[in-house]
Amino acid sequence: MTQAGIELRLSLRRPDFELNLDLDLPGQGVTVFFGPSGSGKSTLAKLMQGFYQPSDGAILIDDRDVIGL
């Protein structure tokens, strides 16, 4: 990524589902996630807020890994 933003390259494994992300978000503006119930929207938000830790991978904000901060 060449500009400031958020990069998500991670996996989250749970007994009932697995979430795999390879996502670049812009550093400004509004991003909207939508989809049917159970598609991972709330799980993604909880990962980005640090409530869940990914099974592997990284969450980068402005090229800085923020997992565990």
Secondary structure as UniProt FT lines:
FT   STRAND          5..14
FT   TURN            15..16
FT   STRAND          17..26
FT   TURN            37..38
FT   HELIX           41..49
FT   STRAND          56..61
FT   TURN            62..63
FT   STRAND          64..65
FT   TURN            67..68
//
